[in-house]
């Protein structure tokens, strides 16, 4: 049965749609870390990881960072300056947050091209994954951003009630197809976001608010994910026709059965135009644990920026395989590996931190988004992040630098075997332990 038409005065009826992540960005939004319960005993190293992330983003787009106060902003500026970030490419917004999971609570930007180009915000509610008590500051962020940027705000409602939706629970191809999971959006008993709403009502609100016409339902997410089934940890679009799907080869692993079931579902699914979906395997890293608990380590939690593809790495032999797979699929920007063992202690990695704000016009027509020429040569930055030596390119190299056997601080850059000039593999020194035993467990 073809989908019904969107209701009048909804974003879809007015021509808005949620763009794919690879479409041009005006900016990326991040929440600067501050909640110690997200990384028990390890919060001090997390800002340095953010420094690496922002350093990779700014050559291609603005980075807008949410901070709690003037003091919080000063802390962020110090880290970014030492990381070699071009600070004029960073804007700070003093909007207090409960946590830093900007993908989930941040604004869902929708865009239209006619009758005049415009960006607006589809305003879904956030309730901390129906699990944690501290969420009210996060829930206010979309409205505050709309006011700050003077954007229209569309409230997502069904039957007179607001709808809860996290950005990490969906992924789109920009042409009308959306991926999600039944475990996250339809479970009637565990972490219920929208009690009483069924598949039909949820599909209707996704159609009306995000401009999609084809909703594809996968089953369960991966082990260790306390969101209860976010799709951004297991299956992602890489272009209009293809997805990467995590694959576990160990039949005894907790993820094996769920991922194989999702693969079977995808084989019978079709895109918005009736075409079959191209499914590409993405390996899973070996299990990572914190205080005896399985963590949701996954290469699928990558982030597609304007001039880089940021991919989490885990000091795992499969890191190079995952980077190679993604480099062959997304060839128009370099692949940047971000060491994410510390990040995943907070039960998430890269994409869950970032929210893209689409550009209204193509980048070639927007001189303000072009990286500024810089004459400073490439240098090495010794991160405070667990003593990792990280080599950063200069903007003059267009974000690409060759792999070197030694980075000047004792850290070894691994050979990937797949277009090494396109892959920035940021790995820790050998000897970084994969299992840790801290006293407290992390939480989002």
C-alpha positions, 0 to 999 in steps of 0.5 A: 500500500502506498504511503498516505500524503503528509498532513497539511502544515507539517514539515513534509507538506511544506517540502522539508525533509531530513537530509542524509548525513553526507549531504553538505553541512553548514555546521556540526553541533557538539556538547562539551563533556562535563558529566562525570557519571558518563565516564566514571574515573575517566572524564579528564581524558575525554576532552582531549578526544573531543579535541581530536574530533573538532580538529578533524571537523573544522577544515570543512565546516563550522563546529558549534559547541554547547557549554554550560558556562563561561568557565566551561567554555574557557576549559574547552578553548584551552583544550582546543587551542592545544590540539591545534584547532582553528578557533575562529571556526568554532562557535560556543553556545552557553546552553546548559546540558545534562549530558553531551549526547547531542545526536540524541537530544539535539535539533533534528534539522530539516531542509527544503529547496523550494519555494525558497531554501530554508532550514527548520527544526523538527522538534521531538522530545527527549527523556534520556532514553526512558531510563535516566532521571536527568534530561530536562536541560537536554530536552530544551536544546532544540527550542533554544537552538531554534531561537538562537538561529531564528529557525522555524520549530515544528512540534512532533505530535500525535493525538495531542501528545508530544513524540519522543525520538532520539537522533541515534534511533534513525538513519536516512538516505535522503531520498525517502527511506529511513532505518530504525529498530523495533527494539528501540521504538516499539518495545512495549515494556523496556525503555518505552519512549511513547507508550501506546503508540504503535508502528502505524502512528510512529511511521506517520509522524516520521513521514510528517516530520522528516519527509520520509516515505519508506520506513524499514524496521530492523529487529534488535541492536547490539549488546551493551547498548543502553539505548535499547536498540539504536540503529546507529550502532549496527546499520548505516546508510553510506549512499542512497542505495547501500548500507553497511551492516555489522557482522559478527563471525563468532556464533557464540557472541551475544551479537551474532544472532541479532545481526544475522536476523537483521541481515535476513530482514534487509535482504527482503527489504526495498528502497523508496523506489523499489530497488534492492538494498546493497548490504556491505559487511562491516566487521565487529571489533572484539568485545570490550568490557568495563567493570565486567560489562560489555560495551557497545563498541561498533565501527558503524558509529562513524560520522560523515563530516564535510571533509572527513569520515570519522570512524571509531577505532578500538586498538583492534586488528579489525580496525584496519579492515573497517577503515578499508571497507568504509574508505572504499564506499565513501571515496570523496573524503578522507577517513579519519580514525579516532581512538574510541576506547575511552569514549565507549566507556560512556556507552557510545562513540562518535556519531552519538556526539555529533548533530549535523546542521545542513547547509541551505545552499551547495558548499561551492556557493558558500565561501564562508564554509571554505577552510581558510588557507593556512601556512602552518605546516603539519605538526605532531600534537601529544595528547593528554589522552592516555599519552597517545601521540596523534599526528594532525594535518594542516589545512593546506594538505586538504586534510590528507597526510601520508602515514609515517612509521613514527610520529616523533613521540614514539607512537607508531602509525599502522599500515592499513594496506588500503589507500593509506593516503586517505586514512588517518588512523589515530591509534594509541601506543601498543600496550594500552589495555583493552579490559579495565577494572574501575570502581564505577560503571559508566552511564549515558 
